[in-house]
Amino acid sequence: MYGDIIDGLTLVGLLSFPAYSLYWVPYHLRRARRRRLWVGLAAFLLWCVATYLCFLRPMLQCMGGHCAGRVSPFLELALAYAGSSAALILLMHGNRARRRD
């Protein structure tokens, strides 16, 4: 059961930010809002850091045999990963909604 929850949260963290970016970046390019693209780049870099810390590093440690059926801290990391992706999406959406051009 915990494995399915962890997998689902990790999938949300892994796929939600890139999917939203496919909408956000073209939106700004079409509307000639290139000045705000730095927000997308910063969010992408933060997502890369979150991906490494919450997904890749624990996965690589497990491949080394250091997890042996443990649930924790993988559940917490999956929650943090999904939460960080949601926070980045909210940050980018809030920036998109502002009309200070």
C-alpha positions as CSV (number, residue, x, y, z in Angstrom):
1,M,0.0,0.0,0.0
2,Y,2.7,2.5,0.9
3,G,4.6,1.6,-2.2
4,D,1.6,2.7,-4.4
5,I,1.3,6.0,-2.5
6,I,5.0,6.7,-2.8
7,D,4.9,5.8,-6.5
8,G,1.9,8.0,-7.1
9,L,3.4,11.0,-5.3
10,T,6.7,10.6,-7.1
11,L,4.9,10.5,-10.4
12,V,3.0,13.7,-9.6
13,G,6.3,15.4,-8.7
14,L,8.1,14.1,-11.8
15,L,5.5,14.8,-14.4
16,S,3.4,17.8,-13.2
17,F,6.0,20.5,-13.4
18,P,7.2,19.6,-17.0
19,A,3.5,19.3,-18.1
20,Y,2.7,22.8,-16.7
21,S,5.9,24.2,-18.3
22,L,4.7,23.1,-21.7
23,Y,1.8,25.5,-21.2
24,W,3.6,28.3,-19.3
25,V,6.6,28.9,-21.6
26,P,4.7,29.1,-24.9
27,Y,2.1,31.4,-23.2
28,H,4.9,33.9,-22.3
29,L,6.5,33.6,-25.7
30,R,3.2,34.3,-27.5
31,R,2.4,37.2,-25.3
32,A,5.8,38.8,-25.7
33,R,6.5,38.5,-22.0
34,R,10.1,37.3,-22.4
35,R,11.1,39.4,-19.4
36,R,9.3,36.9,-17.1
37,L,11.0,33.8,-18.5
38,W,13.6,34.0,-15.8
39,V,10.9,32.8,-13.4
40,G,10.5,29.6,-15.5
41,L,14.2,29.1,-15.6
42,A,14.6,29.5,-11.8
43,A,11.6,27.2,-11.3
44,F,13.2,24.6,-13.6
45,L,16.5,24.7,-11.7
46,L,14.6,24.3,-8.4
47,W,12.7,21.4,-9.8
48,C,16.0,19.8,-10.9
49,V,17.3,20.2,-7.3
50,A,14.1,18.7,-5.9
51,T,14.3,15.8,-8.4
52,Y,17.8,15.0,-7.4
53,L,17.2,15.3,-3.6
54,C,13.8,13.6,-3.4
55,F,14.0,11.1,-6.3
56,L,17.3,10.4,-7.8
57,R,19.5,10.3,-4.7
58,P,17.2,7.9,-2.8
59,M,16.8,5.8,-5.8
60,L,20.5,5.5,-6.3
61,Q,21.0,4.7,-2.6
62,C,18.5,1.9,-2.9
63,M,20.3,0.5,-5.9
64,G,23.3,0.3,-3.6
65,G,21.2,-1.8,-1.2
66,H,20.6,0.7,1.5
67,C,16.8,0.6,1.7
68,A,15.9,-3.0,2.4
69,G,12.1,-2.7,2.5
70,R,12.0,0.6,4.4
71,V,9.1,2.9,3.8
72,S,10.4,5.9,5.7
73,P,12.0,8.3,4.6
74,F,10.7,7.6,1.1
75,L,7.1,8.5,1.9
76,E,8.3,11.9,3.3
77,L,10.5,12.5,0.3
78,A,7.7,11.7,-2.1
79,L,5.4,14.1,-0.2
80,A,8.1,16.8,-0.4
81,Y,8.7,16.2,-4.1
82,A,5.0,16.4,-5.0
83,G,4.6,19.5,-2.7
84,S,7.6,21.2,-4.2
85,S,6.3,20.7,-7.7
86,A,2.9,22.0,-6.7
87,A,4.6,25.1,-5.1
88,L,6.6,25.8,-8.2
89,I,3.5,25.5,-10.4
90,L,1.7,27.9,-8.1
91,L,4.6,30.3,-8.2
92,M,4.7,30.2,-12.0
93,H,0.9,30.6,-12.2
94,G,0.9,33.5,-9.9
95,N,3.6,35.2,-11.9
96,R,1.6,34.5,-15.1
97,A,-1.5,36.0,-13.6
98,R,0.1,39.3,-12.8
99,R,-0.4,42.0,-15.4
100,R,2.6,44.3,-14.9
101,D,3.8,44.5,-18.4
